[in-house]
Amino acid sequence: MAMVPAFGQYTIQRGDDLIRMEDTKAKIVVHYQPTKNAAFQMLVNGKNIIRYPYQTPEEFKARGGNLLGVPLLWPWANRLDEGAFWANGKKYTFNLDIGVIGRGGRGGRGGQAANPATPPPPPPPLIPIHGFLSNATQWELVEAKADANSVWVTSRLDFYKYPDWMAQFPFAHTLEMTYRLKGGSLEVFTKINNLSTQPMPVTIGFHPYFVLSDSTREEWTFGIAAKTHWLLAPNKIPTGETQPIEKYIPGQPQGAALKGLVIDDVFTDLVRDASGKATMWMQGKQQRIEVAFGPNYKTAVVYSPGPPNNEFIAYEPMAGITNAMNAAQKGQYKELQSVEAGKSWQETFWITPKGF
């Protein structure tokens, strides 16, 4: 790797489709893949806090994979209840022949009958999930620098240049993202620039997977800084009904033991501090990870399936609830965000490790 000039505690190295950022004082190293705009590994005092099942960055590049890193969910986060979305009072139906819209994932389409002599049953309704940019390789690196205050990488994706994407989500726009190590935290900043002539719905989200190494999942405690839990249908789509969070998980939002719990749920009415941040946390014996959501992340989806699947918690910053665009059209959701023509939407979330 080539070393870019260091500034005090912050250093950055650039290699072949790999950037290494370091905060030497906080003992944090972040590995970043520019073509995918992927922060796929975050080491704190040598211990990884973001799920990463590979031995080397080269193995990650070769194999890719799911359930790791900090995946971007766009143009929608989590599920939609049909193969279409609503915006500005108009229904936009996906063209499945193009092949951009995935059919898998939690709540995705099922398989066909095993016996070829038996006509297959009708497939279950398509539940599009996580948008279609999680593995996009069209990102362009704009900047990779360090100064006396931080080290960062910034990348840009010109969504409007790609016809297949525009056919599915016909709002011309660009995305700019910056991953910044500063003061012991990783900041993840996103800016969406609406280049179209109409308001564009914003239902962006991220899906970071967090792990602790000083204890097992059954020993972890966790906190969800929210007041409201949304009831879900079997396909994980919110029904429109809600309940207080403490009725669903006693002890929240102050905290609770994770032992014995399986969580894949939607929470709103986030509890914020004076700066507008809502902080989720997970705690082991000494290790702790805090994930703070900026004000425009109005929803937290929390996912932790538990053993024997994976020992992690995903705290997902989301601009709106699952199925926000379609739920808003039905009158079930009142906080759908949008960005006016020619304007921008932006927000940050922060990952802060402690006790490592």
Number of C-alpha atoms within 10 A of each C-alpha: 11 11 12 13 13 16 15 14 19 24 24 25 19 15 11 9 13 18 21 23 26 26 23 14 11 19 15 23 23 22 19 23 21 23 16 22 28 21 22 21 24 25 17 20 13 11 17 18 23 24 24 21 14 15 8 9 17 12 11 15 14 8 10 11 13 13 17 21 24 22 23 24 23 19 19 29 29 29 24 25 22 14 17 18 21 17 16 12 8 9 12 15 14 18 14 12 7 11 11 16 21 16 17 14 14 15 20 17 16 12 10 12 13 9 8 8 7 8 10 12 9 8 11 10 14 19 26 27 25 27 23 19 20 18 16 13 14 16 20 16 18 13 12 21 19 24 15 12 12 22 24 24 22 20 20 21 20 15 20 18 12 11 11 16 19 14 15 22 21 15 21 20 20 17 18 20 22 21 24 22 27 21 14 18 20 25 20 19 17 19 16 21 20 24 18 16 11 16 18 26 21 21 24 23 27 25 25 24 24 26 25 26 14 16 14 14 24 15 13 21 17 21 19 27 25 25 16 20 23 21 18 17 10 9 14 20 23 24 13 14 10 15 13 17 21 16 11 13 17 13 14 19 19 12 19 16 19 21 13 11 11 13 16 14 19 25 25 23 16 23 16 16 9 6 8 14 21 25 22 25 20 26 24 20 14 12 18 21 22 21 25 23 28 21 17 18 26 22 25 30 25 20 19 21 17 18 12 6 8 14 17 25 27 24 24 28 27 26 28 28 31 30 24 30 26 20 22 18 18 12 9 14 17 12 14 18 20 20 17 16 17 13 14 17 17 16 16 20 24 21 22 17 23 14 12 18
